[in-house]
Amino acid sequence: MGEDGNDYAEVSELFGALASPVRAAIVHRLTEGEQAVHELVDALGLSQPLVSQHLRVLRSARLVRSSRRGREVAYVLADDHVAHVFLDALHHAREAAAH
């Protein structure tokens, strides 16, 4: 693979982190802005432990960042690139499904 092998590994990690429908749904919600864990739980209709588990995966892949809001933890996308990659993939999937 040559010199770019490390880059490919990081790209694979990024797509691997997005490979779960739950994590994809979380990232989609975060394209709209910062969300507290309880907001994600309510929006997705999932348990708090399950959402937190998926957020840990996204955080370890450096796709999201967390911050404290008083007693709760809020999450935001790490940067605009994450939103662009996700939304481009979503649009591609929707277009492919329409054909």
FIKOLZA-1660 file (N, C-alpha, C; in steps of 0.1 Angstrom, whole numbers, plus 5000, padded with zeros to 4 digits):
% residues 99
   i   px   py   pz ch aa at
   1 5008 4988 5000  A  M  N
   1 5000 5000 5000  A  M CA
   1 5008 5013 5000  A  M  C
   2 5021 5011 5003  A  G  N
   2 5030 5023 5002  A  G CA
   2 5028 5032 5014  A  G  C
   3 5033 5045 5011  A  E  N
   3 5033 5055 5021  A  E CA
   3 5019 5059 5027  A  E  C
   4 5009 5057 5019  A  D  N
   4 4996 5062 5022  A  D CA
   4 4989 5051 5031  A  D  C
   5 4995 5040 5034  A  G  N
   5 4989 5030 5042  A  G CA
   5 4983 5035 5055  A  G  C
   6 4990 5044 5062  A  N  N
   6 4984 5049 5075  A  N CA
   6 4972 5058 5072  A  N  C
   7 4972 5065 5061  A  D  N
   7 4960 5073 5058  A  D CA
   7 4948 5064 5055  A  D  C
   8 4951 5053 5048  A  Y  N
   8 4940 5044 5045  A  Y CA
   8 4934 5038 5058  A  Y  C
   9 4943 5035 5067  A  A  N
   9 4939 5029 5080  A  A CA
   9 4930 5039 5087  A  A  C
  10 4933 5051 5087  A  E  N
  10 4925 5062 5094  A  E CA
  10 4912 5063 5087  A  E  C
  11 4912 5063 5074  A  V  N
  11 4899 5064 5066  A  V CA
  11 4890 5052 5069  A  V  C
  12 4896 5040 5070  A  S  N
  12 4889 5028 5073  A  S CA
  12 4883 5029 5087  A  S  C
  13 4890 5034 5097  A  E  N
  13 4885 5036 5110  A  E CA
  13 4873 5046 5110  A  E  C
  14 4874 5056 5103  A  L  N
  14 4863 5066 5102  A  L CA
  14 4851 5059 5097  A  L  C
  15 4852 5052 5085  A  F  N
  15 4840 5045 5080  A  F CA
  15 4835 5034 5089  A  F  C
  16 4845 5027 5096  A  G  N
  16 4841 5017 5105  A  G CA
  16 4832 5022 5116  A  G  C
  17 4836 5034 5121  A  A  N
  17 4828 5040 5132  A  A CA
  17 4814 5044 5127  A  A  C
  18 4813 5047 5114  A  L  N
  18 4800 5051 5109  A  L CA
  18 4792 5039 5104  A  L  C
  19 4798 5027 5105  A  A  N
  19 4791 5015 5099  A  A CA
  19 4779 5010 5107  A  A  C
  20 4777 5015 5119  A  S  N
  20 4765 5011 5127  A  S CA
  20 4754 5021 5124  A  S  C
  21 4741 5016 5121  A  P  N
  21 4730 5025 5119  A  P CA
  21 4727 5034 5131  A  P  C
  22 4730 5030 5143  A  V  N
  22 4728 5038 5155  A  V CA
  22 4738 5050 5154  A  V  C
  23 4751 5046 5152  A  R  N
  23 4761 5057 5151  A  R CA
  23 4758 5067 5140  A  R  C
  24 4754 5061 5129  A  A  N
  24 4750 5070 5117  A  A CA
  24 4739 5080 5121  A  A  C
  25 4729 5075 5129  A  A  N
  25 4718 5083 5133  A  A CA
  25 4723 5094 5143  A  A  C
  26 4732 5090 5152  A  I  N
  26 4737 5100 5161  A  I CA
  26 4745 5111 5153  A  I  C
  27 4753 5107 5144  A  V  N
  27 4761 5117 5136  A  V CA
  27 4751 5126 5129  A  V  C
  28 4741 5120 5123  A  H  N
  28 4731 5128 5116  A  H CA
  28 4724 5138 5125  A  H  C
  29 4721 5134 5137  A  R  N
  29 4715 5144 5146  A  R CA
  29 4725 5155 5149  A  R  C
  30 4738 5151 5151  A  L  N
  30 4748 5161 5154  A  L CA
  30 4751 5170 5143  A  L  C
  31 4748 5167 5130  A  T  N
  31 4750 5177 5119  A  T CA
  31 4741 5189 5121  A  T  C
  32 4731 5188 5130  A  E  N
  32 4722 5199 5133  A  E CA
  32 4727 5208 5145  A  E  C
  33 4738 5203 5151  A  G  N
  33 4744 5210 5162  A  G CA
  33 4745 5202 5175  A  G  C
  34 4751 5208 5185  A  E  N
  34 4754 5202 5198  A  E CA
  34 4741 5196 5204  A  E  C
  35 4743 5184 5209  A  Q  N
  35 4731 5177 5216  A  Q CA
  35 4736 5171 5229  A  Q  C
  36 4728 5172 5239  A  A  N
  36 4731 5165 5252  A  A CA
  36 4727 5150 5250  A  A  C
  37 4733 5142 5258  A  V  N
  37 4730 5128 5257  A  V CA
  37 4715 5125 5258  A  V  C
  38 4709 5132 5268  A  H  N
  38 4694 5129 5270  A  H CA
  38 4686 5133 5257  A  H  C
  39 4691 5143 5250  A  E  N
  39 4684 5147 5238  A  E CA
  39 4686 5137 5227  A  E  C
  40 4697 5131 5226  A  L  N
  40 4700 5120 5216  A  L CA
  40 4691 5108 5220  A  L  C
  41 4691 5105 5233  A  V  N
  41 4683 5093 5238  A  V CA
  41 4668 5095 5234  A  V  C
  42 4663 5107 5237  A  D  N
  42 4649 5110 5233  A  D CA
  42 4646 5110 5218  A  D  C
  43 4655 5116 5211  A  A  N
  43 4653 5117 5196  A  A CA
  43 4654 5103 5190  A  A  C
  44 4663 5094 5195  A  L  N
  44 4665 5081 5188  A  L CA
  44 4656 5070 5194  A  L  C
  45 4650 5073 5206  A  G  N
  45 4642 5063 5212  A  G CA
  45 4650 5051 5217  A  G  C
  46 4662 5053 5221  A  L  N
  46 4671 5042 5226  A  L CA
  46 4675 5045 5241  A  L  C
  47 4680 5035 5247  A  S  N
  47 4684 5036 5261  A  S CA
  47 4697 5045 5262  A  S  C
  48 4698 5051 5274  A  Q  N
  48 4710 5059 5276  A  Q CA
  48 4723 5051 5276  A  Q  C
  49 4723 5039 5282  A  P  N
  49 4736 5032 5281  A  P CA
  49 4740 5028 5267  A  P  C
  50 4730 5025 5258  A  L  N
  50 4733 5022 5244  A  L CA
  50 4738 5034 5237  A  L  C
  51 4732 5045 5238  A  V  N
  51 4736 5057 5232  A  V CA
  51 4750 5061 5237  A  V  C
  52 4753 5060 5250  A  S  N
  52 4766 5063 5255  A  S CA
  52 4777 5054 5249  A  S  C
  53 4773 5041 5248  A  Q  N
  53 4783 5032 5242  A  Q CA
  53 4787 5036 5228  A  Q  C
  54 4777 5039 5220  A  H  N
  54 4780 5043 5206  A  H CA
  54 4787 5057 5206  A  H  C
  55 4784 5066 5215  A  L  N
  55 4791 5078 5216  A  L CA
  55 4806 5076 5219  A  L  C
  56 4809 5066 5227  A  R  N
  56 4823 5063 5231  A  R CA
  56 4830 5058 5218  A  R  C
  57 4824 5050 5210  A  V  N
  57 4830 5046 5197  A  V CA
  57 4833 5058 5188  A  V  C
  58 4823 5067 5187  A  L  N
  58 4825 5079 5178  A  L CA
  58 4836 5088 5184  A  L  C
  59 4837 5089 5197  A  R  N
  59 4847 5097 5203  A  R CA
  59 4861 5091 5201  A  R  C
  60 4862 5078 5203  A  S  N
  60 4875 5072 5201  A  S CA
  60 4880 5073 5187  A  S  C
  61 4870 5074 5177  A  A  N
  61 4874 5076 5163  A  A CA
  61 4876 5090 5160  A  A  C
  62 4875 5099 5170  A  R  N
  62 4877 5113 5168  A  R CA
  62 4867 5120 5159  A  R  C
  63 4855 5114 5159  A  L  N
  63 4844 5120 5151  A  L CA
  63 4835 5130 5159  A  L  C
  64 4835 5128 5172  A  V  N
  64 4827 5137 5180  A  V CA
  64 4836 5142 5192  A  V  C
  65 4832 5153 5198  A  R  N
  65 4839 5158 5210  A  R CA
  65 4828 5160 5221  A  R  C
  66 4832 5159 5233  A  S  N
  66 4822 5161 5244  A  S CA
  66 4826 5173 5252  A  S  C
  67 4816 5178 5259  A  S  N
  67 4818 5189 5268  A  S CA
  67 4807 5188 5279  A  S  C
  68 4810 5194 5290  A  R  N
  68 4801 5194 5301  A  R CA
  68 4791 5206 5300  A  R  C
  69 4779 5203 5303  A  R  N
  69 4768 5214 5304  A  R CA
  69 4762 5212 5317  A  R  C
  70 4769 5218 5327  A  G  N
  70 4764 5216 5341  A  G CA
  70 4766 5201 5345  A  G  C
  71 4754 5195 5347  A  R  N
  71 4755 5181 5352  A  R CA
  71 4754 5171 5340  A  R  C
  72 4752 5176 5328  A  E  N
  72 4751 5167 5316  A  E CA
  72 4763 5168 5307  A  E  C
  73 4764 5159 5298  A  V  N
  73 4774 5159 5288  A  V CA
  73 4768 5161 5274  A  V  C
  74 4774 5170 5267  A  A  N
  74 4769 5173 5254  A  A CA
  74 4779 5169 5243  A  A  C
  75 4775 5166 5231  A  Y  N
  75 4783 5161 5221  A  Y CA
  75 4782 5170 5209  A  Y  C
  76 4792 5172 5201  A  V  N
  76 4793 5180 5189  A  V CA
  76 4802 5172 5179  A  V  C
  77 4800 5174 5166  A  L  N
  77 4809 5168 5157  A  L CA
  77 4823 5174 5158  A  L  C
  78 4833 5167 5156  A  A  N
  78 4846 5171 5158  A  A CA
  78 4850 5183 5149  A  A  C
  79 4845 5182 5136  A  D  N
  79 4847 5193 5127  A  D CA
  79 4837 5192 5115  A  D  C
  80 4838 5202 5107  A  D  N
  80 4828 5203 5095  A  D CA
  80 4830 5191 5085  A  D  C
  81 4843 5186 5085  A  H  N
  81 4845 5175 5076  A  H CA
  81 4837 5163 5079  A  H  C
  82 4834 5160 5092  A  V  N
  82 4826 5149 5096  A  V CA
  82 4812 5150 5090  A  V  C
  83 4807 5162 5091  A  A  N
  83 4793 5164 5086  A  A CA
  83 4793 5163 5071  A  A  C
  84 4803 5168 5064  A  H  N
  84 4803 5167 5049  A  H CA
  84 4804 5153 5045  A  H  C
  85 4813 5145 5051  A  V  N
  85 4815 5131 5047  A  V CA
  85 4802 5123 5050  A  V  C
  86 4796 5125 5061  A  F  N
  86 4783 5118 5065  A  F CA
  86 4772 5122 5055  A  F  C
  87 4770 5135 5054  A  L  N
  87 4759 5140 5045  A  L CA
  87 4760 5136 5031  A  L  C
  88 4773 5136 5026  A  D  N
  88 4775 5132 5012  A  D CA
  88 4772 5117 5010  A  D  C
  89 4776 5109 5020  A  A  N
  89 4773 5094 5020  A  A CA
  89 4758 5092 5021  A  A  C
  90 4751 5100 5029  A  L  N
  90 4736 5098 5030  A  L CA
  90 4729 5102 5017  A  L  C
  91 4733 5113 5011  A  H  N
  91 4727 5117 4998  A  H CA
  91 4730 5106 4988  A  H  C
  92 4742 5101 4987  A  H  N
  92 4746 5090 4978  A  H CA
  92 4737 5078 4980  A  H  C
  93 4735 5074 4993  A  A  N
  93 4727 5062 4996  A  A CA
  93 4712 5065 4992  A  A  C
  94 4707 5076 4994  A  R  N
  94 4693 5080 4990  A  R CA
  94 4692 5080 4975  A  R  C
  95 4701 5085 4968  A  E  N
  95 4701 5086 4953  A  E CA
  95 4701 5071 4948  A  E  C
  96 4710 5063 4953  A  A  N
  96 4712 5049 4949  A  A CA
  96 4699 5042 4951  A  A  C
  97 4692 5044 4962  A  A  N
  97 4680 5037 4965  A  A CA
  97 4668 5042 4956  A  A  C
  98 4669 5054 4951  A  A  N
  98 4658 5059 4942  A  A CA
  98 4659 5054 4928  A  A  C
  99 4671 5048 4925  A  H  N
  99 4672 5043 4911  A  H CA
  99 4671 5028 4910  A  H  C
% end
